[in-house]
Amino acid sequence: MGSINRGRVLVGGIVAGIILNVGEFLLNEVVLKEDWEAAAAALGIPAPNDPRAVTVWVVYSLVMGIFAVWLYAAIRPRYGAGPRTALCAASAVWFAVYFMMCLALWNMGLFPLRPLAIAAVWGLFEICIATVAGAWFYREG
């Protein structure tokens, strides 16, 4: 069993991160824009499309893409190369990041269930597409 090819993880992770950023833009600036603005106003906080917040989310999505491809590379020796393994990695990232975050935000009463549920379902498809695409760039050695 060889070591993880960090360069290929980075390349695939950046590809995945770009896909995640496009998906998050569509979700948050088109599909759920009004929901997030109303929720932010109810909490008395700035709208989530503030430039500083957007910068954090762009970096967050890039890091998540890199992490998803790294996880794919880490489990690849056990599960084998290919889209099925990428979907396993994506599912783990989705559960740990999207599902748990949405559950926590809803449980604390910070955001309504509707936009969180939409974000969680959207995120499942988004992370699967991004991880499979990023994994396509990964090669050992």
Summary of the structure (lengths in Angstrom):
residues: 141
radius of gyration: 16.1
end to end distance: 10.6
largest distance: 52.7
contacts: 444
relative contact order: 0.21
helix: 82%
strand: 0%
